[in-house]
Amino acid sequence: MAKNELISVFCFGVEIGRLGFDQNQDKSFFQYNEAYLKSEKYKSIFPDTGILKRINQTQVFSQFAGETFRSLPPMIADSLPDMFGNMVFKEWLEFNNKDLSKISVLEQLAYVGNRGMGALEYLPSKDIPETSEIDLTEIISILKEVLQNKSQTRASKFNSEGLLNVFKIGTSAGGVRPKILISEHKKTGEVSPGDINYSSEFNHYLVKLAIDEELGYDREVIEYCYYIIATHLGINIMPSKLIEEKHFATLRYDRQNGSKQHVLTASGLTGWDFKSTKDSSYENLFELALFLKIPHAEIEELFQRMVFNVVFCNTDDHLKNHSFIYNEKEDKWNLAPAYDLTYSLNPLINYNRVSRALSINNKRINITMKDILLIGDRYTIKNAKKVIEEVLIAVSLWKTQAKSLNIQDLIVERIYSDFNLLESKPG
């Protein structure tokens, strides 16, 4: 490899394998740890979806070039920060006179270290040759400085000032919108950075911050309203709340009972690029769920989420907004709790046409009752019509809940006008 970079991939304290990267050829290399393979433990950490094979030989990856996977195995690329996380990373690099464009993807994983979402952790290999052109120590020293500063950052109250103090330090949470990971002590209410803390003494939150005062509407409050309706319907979603009536905080499902949970997105499990329409369909998502052998009750839950997203105009339900969670005790996968259920457009803009991220029956617009029932029939959803009817009835909750949260009348009506009632009206 051109730069002799190596990094170790750990999960649940076990070294799963090592990862290398050749920047000249834009290729990555992964080799399973032989001891891990022989142990037969956690066999399904990386399901055999045709990407990573459970073999001793080094596997080469060049087919996943581009912004989404950056030539890494998609399961590993899932750990990389998205747009907002990269902004934080860039800021810290510039503070240390570093150029983000010259930082390798493995150095970014070293930055993620044990701070990322899910349970995968990345450590520099002890076997890095002295002739390596990349000094991982430098990136690690930056990480240590970040963590040292964070350890000195404490907020006595769960309020905006405390949140902004943590926000200034940065976050490993991805996405476009400003997000931070915080931990709230269950007894004292003290708030501290949540990227490296997973103690059972804390509640661990992902918080979407309402910091754009010029936006013109309360985006985080809208998401909270959607959360209320989703819970009314019995959709499996983590407990959430508003902080100071404006910041949306949701408990993290990858930090439960004092331990990390291994989670992968549909995109990470399959190598399907969530930014491309090629593989972005609900049919593919259902097929993946069947491949992972999740219980049929969770297949029906996935159907309910699909109906919810269609009816309530959540068009940004892409492949990274659907995840699966690993049960390390049973070596099985389950559907992860729902997240990012919200109105995904700007209600102050009139759109001529909006396409869905995931197609249904080969359609991205004008989804009908017939289209959804075809999915229900194909995947043997019990009482599919009843599920649809219940979601349609829940539409009536939108206006009352939104107004109780003081969402502007104009915004309430504008969003309501975009709901898809599937050629029928709620009863």
MILOSE-396077 format. One line per 2 residues: number of its first residue (from 1); their letters; for each residue x, y, z of N, C-alpha, C. Coordinates in steps of 0.2 Angstrom, whole numbers. Example, Ala and Ser with C-alpha at 12.3 -4.5 7.8 and 13.67 -1.06 7.14 Angstrom:
1 = AS = 66,-28,39,62,-22,39,66,-16,39  64,-11,35,68,-5,36,64,0,39
END
This chain:
1 = MA = 4,-6,0,0,0,0,4,6,0  2,11,-3,6,17,-5,8,21,2
3 = KN = 4,21,7,5,25,13,6,20,19  5,14,18,6,9,24,2,10,30
5 = EL = -4,13,28,-9,14,34,-12,8,36  -13,7,43,-17,2,45,-21,4,51
7 = IS = -27,2,52,-31,3,58,-34,-3,60  -35,-4,66,-39,-10,69,-46,-8,70
9 = VF = -50,-13,69,-58,-12,70,-60,-17,76  -63,-14,81,-65,-17,87,-72,-17,88
11 = CF = -75,-22,91,-82,-22,93,-83,-26,99  -86,-23,104,-87,-27,110,-80,-29,113
13 = GV = -75,-25,112,-69,-27,115,-65,-32,111  -67,-34,106,-64,-39,102,-61,-36,95
15 = EI = -55,-38,93,-52,-35,87,-55,-39,81  -59,-36,77,-63,-40,72,-58,-41,66
17 = GR = -54,-35,64,-50,-36,59,-46,-29,58  -42,-29,53,-38,-23,51,-39,-20,44
19 = LG = -39,-14,44,-41,-10,38,-35,-6,35  -34,-6,29,-29,-2,26,-31,2,20
21 = FD = -28,7,18,-30,11,12,-24,13,8  -25,13,2,-20,15,-3,-23,21,-7
23 = QN = -21,27,-5,-24,33,-8,-22,34,-15  -17,32,-17,-15,32,-24,-20,28,-29
25 = QD = -22,23,-27,-26,18,-31,-34,19,-28  -35,23,-23,-41,24,-20,-45,17,-19
27 = KS = -41,13,-15,-43,6,-13,-42,5,-6  -47,1,-3,-46,-1,4,-45,-8,5
29 = FF = -42,-10,10,-40,-17,11,-43,-19,18  -46,-25,19,-48,-27,25,-46,-35,26
31 = QY = -44,-36,32,-42,-43,34,-45,-45,41  -49,-50,41,-52,-52,47,-46,-54,52
33 = NE = -47,-53,58,-42,-56,63,-44,-63,64  -38,-67,63,-39,-75,63,-42,-77,69
35 = AY = -40,-74,75,-42,-77,81,-50,-75,82  -52,-70,79,-59,-68,79,-63,-74,75
37 = LK = -61,-75,69,-64,-80,65,-64,-87,68  -59,-89,72,-59,-95,75,-63,-96,81
39 = SE = -64,-90,84,-68,-90,90,-76,-91,89  -78,-90,83,-85,-91,81,-90,-87,85
41 = KY = -87,-82,88,-91,-77,92,-93,-71,88  -99,-68,89,-101,-63,85,-101,-64,78
43 = KS = -103,-70,75,-102,-71,68,-105,-67,64  -111,-64,66,-115,-60,61,-114,-52,62
45 = IF = -109,-50,65,-107,-43,66,-108,-40,59  -104,-43,54,-105,-40,47,-108,-46,43
47 = PD = -115,-45,42,-119,-50,39,-116,-51,31  -116,-57,29,-114,-59,22,-119,-56,17
49 = TG = -119,-50,16,-123,-47,10,-119,-46,4  -114,-50,3,-110,-50,-3,-104,-45,-3
51 = IL = -103,-42,3,-98,-37,3,-92,-40,7  -92,-42,13,-87,-45,17,-88,-52,18
53 = KR = -83,-56,16,-83,-63,17,-79,-65,23  -82,-70,26,-78,-73,32,-73,-77,30
55 = IN = -67,-74,28,-61,-78,26,-55,-75,29  -50,-79,29,-43,-76,32,-40,-71,27
57 = QT = -41,-72,20,-37,-68,16,-39,-61,16  -34,-57,14,-36,-49,13,-41,-48,7
59 = QV = -46,-44,9,-51,-42,4,-50,-35,2  -50,-34,-5,-49,-27,-8,-56,-24,-10
61 = FS = -56,-18,-9,-62,-14,-10,-61,-8,-15  -63,-8,-21,-62,-2,-25,-69,0,-28
63 = QF = -74,-4,-27,-80,-3,-30,-85,2,-27  -82,4,-21,-87,9,-17,-84,16,-17
65 = AG = -81,18,-22,-78,25,-23,-84,30,-23  -82,36,-21,-87,41,-20,-88,44,-13
67 = ET = -92,49,-13,-93,53,-7,-96,49,-1  -101,44,-3,-104,40,2,-100,35,6
69 = FR = -96,31,2,-92,26,5,-85,27,5  -82,31,1,-75,33,1,-71,27,0
71 = SL = -73,23,-4,-69,17,-6,-68,12,0  -72,13,6,-71,8,11,-77,3,11
73 = PP = -76,-3,14,-81,-7,15,-87,-3,18  -93,-3,15,-99,1,18,-100,0,25
75 = MI = -99,-6,28,-100,-7,35,-96,-2,39  -90,-1,37,-85,3,40,-87,11,39
77 = AD = -88,12,33,-90,19,31,-96,22,34  -100,17,37,-106,20,41,-103,24,47
79 = SL = -97,22,49,-94,26,55,-92,33,54  -91,35,48,-88,41,46,-93,47,47
81 = PD = -91,52,50,-96,58,51,-99,60,44  -105,63,44,-108,66,38,-106,73,38
83 = MF = -110,77,35,-108,84,33,-107,88,40  -111,88,45,-110,92,51,-104,89,54
85 = GN = -103,83,55,-97,80,58,-91,82,55  -91,83,48,-85,85,45,-84,92,46
87 = MV = -89,96,47,-88,103,48,-84,104,55  -86,100,60,-83,100,66,-75,98,66
89 = FK = -75,92,62,-68,89,61,-63,95,57  -66,98,52,-62,103,49,-60,109,53
91 = EW = -65,111,58,-63,116,62,-57,115,67  -57,108,69,-52,106,74,-45,106,70
93 = LE = -46,103,64,-39,103,60,-36,109,58  -41,114,56,-38,121,55,-35,124,61
95 = FN = -38,123,67,-35,125,73,-28,123,74  -27,117,72,-20,114,72,-16,114,66
97 = NK = -18,119,61,-15,120,55,-14,114,51  -20,111,50,-21,105,46,-26,106,41
99 = DL = -25,103,35,-29,103,29,-34,97,28  -40,98,29,-45,92,29,-44,88,22
101 = SK = -42,92,17,-42,88,10,-36,84,10  -31,85,15,-25,80,15,-25,75,20
103 = IS = -31,75,24,-32,70,29,-35,63,26  -32,58,27,-34,51,24,-40,49,28
105 = VL = -44,45,24,-50,42,27,-49,38,34  -43,35,34,-41,31,40,-40,36,46
107 = EQ = -37,41,44,-36,46,50,-42,49,52  -47,49,48,-54,51,50,-57,46,55
109 = LA = -56,39,53,-58,34,58,-54,34,64  -48,36,64,-44,37,70,-47,42,75
111 = YV = -49,47,71,-53,53,75,-59,50,78  -63,46,74,-69,43,77,-67,39,83
113 = GN = -62,35,82,-60,31,88,-65,27,91  -66,28,98,-71,25,102,-77,30,103
115 = RG = -78,35,99,-83,40,100,-89,40,95  -88,35,90,-94,35,85,-100,32,88
117 = MG = -105,33,83,-112,30,84,-111,22,84  -115,19,87,-114,11,87,-109,9,91
119 = AL = -106,3,90,-102,0,94,-95,-2,91  -94,0,84,-88,-1,81,-83,4,84
121 = EY = -76,2,85,-71,7,87,-65,6,83  -61,11,82,-55,11,78,-49,13,82
123 = LP = -44,9,81,-38,10,85,-32,9,80  -27,14,80,-21,13,76,-17,6,77
125 = SK = -15,3,72,-12,-3,73,-5,-2,76  -3,-7,80,4,-7,83,9,-9,77
127 = DI = 7,-11,72,11,-14,66,12,-9,61  11,-2,62,12,3,57,19,3,56
129 = PE = 22,3,50,29,3,48,31,10,50  38,11,51,41,17,53,41,21,47
131 = TS = 41,18,41,41,22,35,35,25,32  30,24,36,23,26,35,23,34,33
133 = EI = 20,36,28,20,43,26,14,47,31  10,43,34,5,46,38,7,46,45
135 = DL = 6,51,49,8,51,56,1,51,60  -1,45,62,-7,44,65,-7,47,72
137 = TE = -1,48,75,0,51,81,-3,58,81  -2,62,76,-4,68,76,-12,69,76
139 = II = -15,65,72,-22,65,72,-25,63,79  -22,58,82,-24,56,89,-22,61,94
141 = SI = -17,65,93,-16,70,98,-21,75,98  -24,77,91,-29,81,91,-35,79,94
143 = LK = -37,72,93,-42,69,97,-42,69,104  -36,68,107,-35,69,114,-36,76,117
145 = EV = -34,81,113,-35,88,115,-43,89,115  -46,86,110,-54,87,110,-57,84,116
147 = LQ = -55,78,117,-57,74,123,-56,78,130  -49,80,130,-47,83,136,-51,90,138
149 = NK = -52,93,132,-57,99,133,-64,98,135  -66,92,132,-73,90,133,-74,88,141
151 = SQ = -69,85,143,-69,82,150,-70,88,155  -67,94,153,-68,100,157,-74,104,156
153 = TR = -78,101,151,-84,105,150,-90,102,153  -93,106,158,-99,103,161,-104,108,162
155 = AS = -111,106,161,-116,111,162,-120,109,168  -122,114,172,-126,112,178,-133,111,177
157 = KF = -135,113,171,-142,113,170,-143,110,163  -149,107,162,-151,104,155,-154,110,151
159 = NS = -150,115,149,-153,121,146,-149,123,140  -151,128,137,-148,131,130,-140,132,132
161 = EG = -139,136,137,-132,138,138,-127,131,139  -130,126,142,-126,120,143,-125,117,136
163 = LL = -131,117,132,-130,113,126,-125,117,121  -125,123,121,-121,127,117,-114,126,119
165 = NV = -112,126,126,-106,125,128,-103,118,125  -107,113,125,-105,106,122,-104,107,114
167 = FK = -109,111,111,-109,111,104,-103,114,102  -100,119,105,-94,123,103,-88,118,102
169 = IG = -88,113,106,-83,108,106,-84,103,100  -90,102,98,-91,98,92,-94,91,94
171 = TS = -95,87,89,-99,81,90,-97,76,84  -98,69,86,-97,64,81,-103,62,78
173 = AG = -109,65,79,-115,64,76,-115,67,69  -118,63,64,-117,65,57,-124,69,55
175 = GV = -125,69,49,-131,73,46,-129,80,44  -134,83,41,-133,90,39,-135,95,45
177 = RP = -140,93,49,-142,98,54,-138,97,60  -137,103,64,-132,103,70,-135,98,75
179 = KI = -131,93,77,-133,88,82,-127,88,87  -129,86,93,-124,85,98,-126,78,102
181 = LI = -121,75,104,-122,69,109,-121,72,116  -126,71,120,-125,73,127,-127,67,132
183 = SE = -124,68,138,-126,63,143,-129,67,149  -135,65,151,-138,69,157,-138,64,163
185 = HK = -135,66,168,-135,62,174,-142,61,177  -144,54,178,-151,53,180,-153,56,187
187 = KT = -148,57,191,-150,60,198,-148,67,198  -143,69,196,-141,76,197,-143,81,191
189 = GE = -145,78,185,-147,82,179,-141,85,176  -135,84,178,-129,87,175,-128,85,168
191 = VS = -126,89,164,-125,88,157,-118,88,155  -116,82,151,-109,82,149,-109,79,142
193 = PG = -103,80,138,-103,77,132,-104,70,132  -108,67,127,-110,61,127,-107,56,122
195 = DI = -102,58,119,-99,54,113,-95,48,116  -92,49,122,-87,44,125,-90,41,132
197 = NY = -96,43,133,-99,41,140,-105,36,138  -105,30,141,-111,26,140,-113,23,146
199 = SS = -111,26,152,-113,23,159,-121,23,160  -123,18,163,-130,17,165,-132,23,170
201 = EF = -128,26,173,-130,32,177,-132,38,173  -132,38,167,-134,43,163,-139,41,158
203 = NH = -143,46,156,-147,46,150,-143,49,144  -143,45,138,-139,47,133,-143,50,127
205 = YL = -142,56,125,-147,59,120,-143,61,114  -146,61,108,-144,64,102,-149,70,102
207 = VK = -146,76,102,-150,82,102,-149,86,95  -155,88,92,-155,92,87,-156,99,89
209 = LA = -151,104,88,-151,110,90,-155,115,86  -159,119,89,-163,125,85,-159,131,86
211 = ID = -154,132,81,-150,138,82,-150,143,76  -154,141,71,-155,145,65,-162,149,66
213 = EE = -161,155,69,-166,160,71,-169,163,65  -166,163,59,-168,166,53,-172,160,49
215 = LG = -173,154,51,-176,149,47,-183,151,46  -187,154,50,-194,156,49,-199,151,52
217 = YD = -197,145,54,-201,140,57,-197,136,62  -201,132,66,-198,128,72,-197,121,69
219 = RE = -192,120,66,-190,113,63,-190,107,68  -187,109,74,-186,104,79,-193,102,83
221 = VI = -197,108,83,-204,107,86,-208,103,82  -207,104,75,-211,100,71,-209,92,71
223 = EY = -203,91,72,-201,84,73,-204,81,79  -204,85,84,-207,82,91,-214,81,90
225 = CY = -218,85,86,-225,84,85,-226,77,81  -221,76,76,-222,70,73,-220,64,77
227 = YI = -216,65,82,-214,60,87,-220,58,91  -224,63,93,-230,62,97,-235,58,93
229 = IA = -236,59,87,-241,55,83,-238,48,82  -232,48,80,-229,41,79,-230,37,86
231 = TH = -229,39,91,-230,35,98,-237,34,99  -241,38,97,-249,37,97,-250,31,93
233 = LG = -247,30,87,-248,24,83,-245,18,85  -241,18,90,-237,13,92,-231,11,89
235 = IN = -228,16,85,-222,15,81,-216,15,86  -212,10,85,-206,9,90,-201,15,89
237 = IM = -201,20,93,-196,25,93,-194,27,100  -188,29,100,-185,31,107,-189,37,110
239 = PS = -189,36,117,-192,42,120,-189,49,119  -193,54,118,-190,60,116,-193,66,119
241 = KL = -190,72,119,-193,77,123,-190,84,119  -193,89,121,-191,96,119,-187,99,125
243 = IE = -181,102,124,-178,106,129,-179,113,128  -181,116,133,-183,123,132,-188,125,126
245 = EK = -192,120,125,-197,121,120,-195,122,113  -188,120,112,-186,121,105,-180,116,102
247 = HF = -177,113,107,-172,108,105,-175,101,105  -174,97,100,-177,90,100,-172,85,103
249 = AT = -173,82,108,-169,77,111,-172,70,111  -168,66,108,-171,59,108,-165,54,111
251 = LR = -168,49,115,-163,44,118,-160,40,113  -154,39,114,-150,35,109,-151,27,110
253 = YD = -153,24,105,-154,17,105,-147,13,105  -142,17,103,-135,13,103,-132,14,109
255 = RQ = -135,17,114,-132,17,121,-137,15,126  -137,9,128,-143,6,132,-140,2,138
257 = NG = -143,3,144,-141,-2,149,-133,-2,151  -130,4,150,-123,4,151,-119,1,146
259 = SK = -121,0,140,-117,-3,135,-118,0,128  -113,-2,124,-114,1,117,-118,-5,113
261 = QH = -122,-2,108,-126,-7,104,-123,-6,97  -122,-12,93,-119,-12,87,-125,-11,82
263 = VL = -124,-5,78,-130,-3,73,-127,-2,67  -130,-4,61,-128,-2,54,-135,0,51
265 = TA = -133,5,46,-139,7,42,-140,2,36  -146,3,33,-147,-1,27,-142,0,22
267 = SG = -140,6,21,-134,8,16,-128,5,18  -126,5,25,-120,2,27,-120,-6,26
269 = LT = -125,-9,27,-126,-16,27,-125,-19,20  -127,-15,15,-128,-17,8,-123,-14,3
271 = GW = -121,-8,4,-117,-5,-1,-122,-1,-6  -128,0,-4,-133,4,-8,-131,11,-6
273 = DF = -130,15,-11,-128,22,-10,-135,26,-9  -136,29,-3,-142,32,-1,-143,38,-5
275 = KS = -138,41,-8,-139,47,-12,-141,45,-19  -141,39,-21,-143,36,-28,-150,33,-28
277 = TK = -153,34,-33,-160,31,-34,-159,24,-36  -153,21,-38,-153,15,-41,-156,9,-37
279 = DS = -154,9,-30,-156,4,-26,-161,6,-20  -163,12,-21,-167,16,-16,-174,14,-17
281 = SY = -176,9,-14,-183,7,-14,-185,3,-8  -192,4,-6,-194,0,0,-194,-7,-1
283 = EN = -195,-9,-7,-195,-16,-9,-188,-19,-7  -182,-15,-8,-176,-18,-6,-175,-18,1
285 = LF = -178,-13,4,-177,-12,12,-181,-19,15  -187,-20,12,-190,-26,15,-186,-33,13
287 = EL = -183,-33,7,-179,-39,6,-173,-40,11  -170,-34,12,-164,-34,17,-167,-36,24
289 = AL = -172,-34,26,-175,-36,32,-176,-44,32  -179,-46,27,-180,-54,26,-174,-57,26
291 = FL = -169,-55,23,-162,-58,23,-159,-58,30  -160,-53,34,-157,-53,41,-162,-57,45
293 = KI = -167,-60,43,-171,-64,47,-174,-61,53  -176,-55,52,-179,-51,58,-186,-54,59
295 = PH = -189,-54,65,-196,-57,66,-201,-53,61  -206,-57,60,-211,-55,55,-215,-49,58
297 = AE = -215,-48,65,-218,-43,68,-215,-36,66  -208,-37,65,-204,-31,64,-205,-29,56
299 = IE = -206,-34,52,-208,-33,45,-214,-29,45  -219,-31,49,-225,-27,49,-224,-20,52
301 = EL = -219,-19,57,-218,-13,59,-215,-8,54  -210,-11,50,-207,-8,44,-213,-5,39
303 = FQ = -218,-9,38,-223,-7,34,-227,-1,37  -228,-2,43,-232,4,46,-228,11,46
305 = RM = -221,10,47,-217,16,46,-217,19,39  -217,14,34,-218,16,27,-224,20,26
307 = VF = -230,17,28,-236,21,28,-236,28,31  -233,28,37,-232,34,40,-228,39,36
309 = NV = -223,37,33,-219,42,30,-222,44,23  -226,40,20,-230,42,14,-235,47,16
311 = VF = -239,45,21,-245,49,23,-243,56,26  -238,56,30,-236,62,33,-230,66,30
313 = CN = -229,64,23,-224,68,19,-217,68,22  -215,63,24,-208,62,26,-204,59,20
315 = TD = -202,63,15,-199,61,9,-192,59,9  -189,61,15,-181,60,16,-180,53,20
317 = DH = -184,48,18,-184,42,22,-179,37,18  -173,40,17,-168,36,13,-164,31,17
319 = LK = -160,27,13,-157,21,16,-153,22,22  -150,28,24,-147,29,30,-152,31,36
321 = NH = -158,32,34,-163,33,39,-167,27,41  -164,21,39,-167,15,42,-161,11,44
323 = SF = -161,8,50,-156,5,53,-158,-2,56  -153,-6,57,-154,-13,61,-149,-13,66
325 = IY = -151,-16,72,-147,-17,78,-146,-24,79  -139,-25,81,-137,-32,82,-138,-34,90
327 = NE = -140,-40,90,-141,-43,97,-135,-48,98  -130,-46,102,-124,-49,102,-124,-56,106
329 = KE = -129,-56,111,-130,-62,115,-133,-68,110  -138,-66,106,-141,-71,101,-138,-71,94
331 = DK = -133,-67,93,-130,-66,86,-135,-66,81  -140,-61,82,-145,-60,77,-146,-52,76
333 = WN = -150,-51,71,-151,-44,70,-159,-42,71  -160,-36,72,-167,-34,73,-168,-27,70
335 = LA = -174,-25,68,-175,-18,66,-174,-13,72  -170,-8,70,-169,-3,75,-175,2,76
337 = PA = -175,5,82,-181,10,83,-181,15,77  -187,18,75,-187,23,70,-184,29,72
339 = YD = -181,33,68,-179,40,69,-179,44,63  -178,50,64,-179,55,59,-186,55,55
341 = LT = -191,54,59,-198,54,57,-200,61,57  -200,65,52,-202,72,52,-204,74,45
343 = YS = -207,80,45,-208,84,38,-202,86,36  -200,83,30,-193,84,28,-192,90,23
345 = LN = -197,94,21,-196,99,17,-197,106,21  -195,111,17,-196,118,20,-203,120,19
347 = PL = -207,121,24,-214,123,23,-215,130,20  -210,134,20,-211,141,17,-209,141,10
349 = IN = -208,135,7,-206,135,0,-212,131,-4  -214,133,-10,-219,130,-14,-215,125,-19
351 = YN = -216,119,-18,-213,114,-23,-217,112,-28  -215,112,-34,-219,110,-40,-219,102,-40
353 = RV = -214,99,-38,-214,92,-38,-208,89,-33  -210,84,-29,-205,82,-24,-205,74,-24
355 = SR = -199,71,-26,-199,64,-26,-197,61,-20  -199,55,-18,-197,52,-12,-190,49,-13
357 = AL = -187,48,-7,-180,45,-7,-181,38,-9  -186,34,-6,-187,27,-7,-193,26,-12
359 = SI = -192,23,-17,-198,22,-21,-203,16,-19  -209,16,-21,-214,11,-19,-217,9,-26
361 = NN = -217,3,-27,-220,0,-33,-217,4,-39  -210,5,-39,-207,9,-45,-209,16,-45
363 = KR = -212,19,-40,-214,26,-40,-211,30,-35  -210,36,-36,-207,41,-31,-212,47,-30
365 = IN = -217,47,-34,-222,53,-33,-229,49,-34  -234,53,-31,-241,51,-32,-242,44,-30
367 = IT = -240,42,-24,-241,35,-21,-248,34,-19  -251,29,-21,-258,28,-20,-259,22,-15
369 = MK = -265,21,-13,-267,15,-9,-265,9,-12  -266,8,-19,-265,2,-22,-257,1,-22
371 = DI = -253,6,-22,-246,4,-22,-244,2,-15  -247,4,-10,-245,2,-3,-248,-5,-2
373 = LL = -254,-6,-4,-257,-13,-3,-253,-18,-7  -250,-16,-13,-246,-21,-16,-240,-23,-12
375 = IG = -237,-19,-8,-231,-20,-4,-234,-25,2  -240,-23,5,-243,-27,10,-244,-34,8
377 = DR = -246,-35,2,-248,-42,0,-241,-45,-2  -237,-42,-5,-230,-45,-6,-227,-48,0
379 = YT = -227,-44,5,-223,-46,12,-228,-48,17  -234,-51,15,-239,-54,19,-240,-50,26
381 = IK = -242,-44,25,-243,-40,31,-250,-41,33  -251,-43,39,-258,-44,42,-262,-38,43
383 = NA = -268,-38,40,-272,-32,41,-269,-26,38  -266,-26,32,-263,-20,29,-268,-14,29
385 = KK = -274,-16,27,-279,-10,26,-280,-7,33  -280,-10,38,-281,-8,45,-276,-3,47
387 = VI = -269,-5,45,-263,-1,47,-264,5,43  -266,5,37,-266,11,33,-272,16,36
389 = EE = -277,13,38,-283,17,40,-281,20,47  -277,17,51,-275,19,58,-271,25,57
391 = VL = -266,25,52,-262,31,50,-266,36,48  -270,35,43,-274,40,40,-279,44,46
393 = IA = -281,40,50,-285,43,56,-281,48,60  -274,46,61,-270,49,65,-268,56,62
395 = VS = -270,57,56,-269,64,52,-273,69,56  -278,67,59,-282,72,63,-279,75,69
397 = LW = -274,71,71,-270,73,77,-265,79,76  -263,80,69,-258,85,67,-260,92,70
399 = KT = -266,94,68,-267,101,69,-268,103,77  -271,98,80,-272,99,87,-265,99,91
401 = QA = -261,94,89,-254,93,93,-250,99,91  -250,101,84,-246,106,82,-247,113,85
403 = KS = -254,114,86,-256,121,89,-254,121,96  -255,115,99,-253,115,107,-246,116,108
405 = LN = -242,115,103,-234,116,103,-233,123,100  -238,127,99,-237,134,96,-233,134,90
407 = IQ = -234,129,85,-232,130,79,-236,135,75  -233,139,71,-237,144,68,-243,141,63
409 = DL = -249,145,63,-254,142,59,-253,141,52  -249,146,49,-247,145,42,-243,139,41
411 = IV = -238,137,45,-234,131,45,-239,125,45  -243,125,50,-247,120,51,-252,118,45
413 = ER = -254,123,42,-259,122,36,-255,120,30  -249,123,30,-244,121,24,-242,114,24
415 = IY = -240,112,30,-238,105,30,-244,100,29  -250,102,32,-256,98,31,-258,97,24
417 = SD = -257,102,20,-258,102,13,-254,97,9  -248,95,12,-244,90,9,-245,83,11
419 = FN = -249,82,16,-251,75,18,-254,71,12  -252,65,11,-255,61,6,-260,56,9
421 = LL = -267,58,8,-272,54,11,-274,48,7  -270,46,2,-271,40,-2,-277,39,-5
423 = ES = -280,44,-8,-286,44,-11,-292,43,-7  -291,45,0,-297,44,4,-296,49,10
425 = KP = -301,50,14,-300,55,19,-300,51,26  -297,54,31,-297,51,38,-304,51,40
427 = G = -306,45,44,-313,45,47,-313,49,53
END
